[in-house]
Amino acid sequence: MNDGGQRRYGPLGKALVIIPTYNEAENIKPIVSRVRAAVPEADILIADDNSPDGTGKLADELAAEDGQVRVLHRKGKEGLGAAYLAGFQWGLEHGYGVLVEMDADGSHQPEELPRLLTALKSADLVLGSRWMPGGRIVNWPKNREFLSRGASTYSRLLLGVPIRDVTGGFRAFRAETLEGLGLAAVSSQGYCFQIDLARRAVEAGFTVVEVPITFVEREVGDSKMSKDIVVEALWKVTAWGVESRANRILGRKPS
């Protein structure tokens, strides 16, 4: 979506790249190194859910060596959405102007971060998109591709959001965008968390831009995708869609 180029945007401010982790001991050092190389001016916040494989300890070692790496230790595995919400809160409290979502497993390419940040200069939210021209996936099984494409298409049509990749998790927000999304009311996880924030941004009238990315299937570690995450997304998106259509018919504002 866009505003016809009428709005003037202020400077972005300092960026914080939030990387949630749970059992990512094999991935955390390489991904932090790549982020630091791609956007050396940005800080990194590793939000670890008390990983039993020692990811949190490795994160502390990285932070001890590099003053631009921070670690947020959480009590246990509470899900992707909760980790990002905690990271957003930390970043907003510490005055960051840009907050970035990025996976720890290498599926999101840090080398593409500069393009997201450049696009954010004239937007409120930038989404890295697999399903727009120029976007692509590497080494993904067909069933995962079908699930992701289907979830984005279903969400886009039911919720009326003009976004091709509604479920993608490689995103850059302006701080004021997050402050306007009503994060205190967000309780979604996984796919559903990303859909929730996207629909809130559209409903709030923010300018949302997609840029093409290359998504690479993780080479080490286990995927956090589960049947429960898919089921949650299906029923919540359906409920939001029904509510949205009812609001439009009755002339009510989104709740």
RAHUWO-V142060 format. One record per run of one state. SS is the DSSP state (2 for helix, 1 for strand, 0 for the rest). FROM is the first residue (numbers start at 1). LEN is the number of residues. If there is no record, write none. Layout:
<<SS FROM LEN> <SS FROM LEN>>
This chain:
<<0 1 14> <1 15 7> <0 22 6> <2 28 11> <0 39 4> <1 43 6> <0 49 6> <2 55 11> <0 66 3> <1 69 5> <0 74 6> <2 80 14> <0 94 4> <1 98 4> <0 102 6> <1 108 1> <0 109 1> <2 110 11> <0 121 4> <1 125 5> <0 130 6> <1 136 3> <0 139 3> <2 142 18> <0 160 11> <1 171 4> <2 175 5> <0 180 3> <2 183 3> <0 186 4> <2 190 14> <0 204 4> <1 208 5> <0 213 1> <1 214 3> <0 217 10> <2 227 24> <0 251 5>>
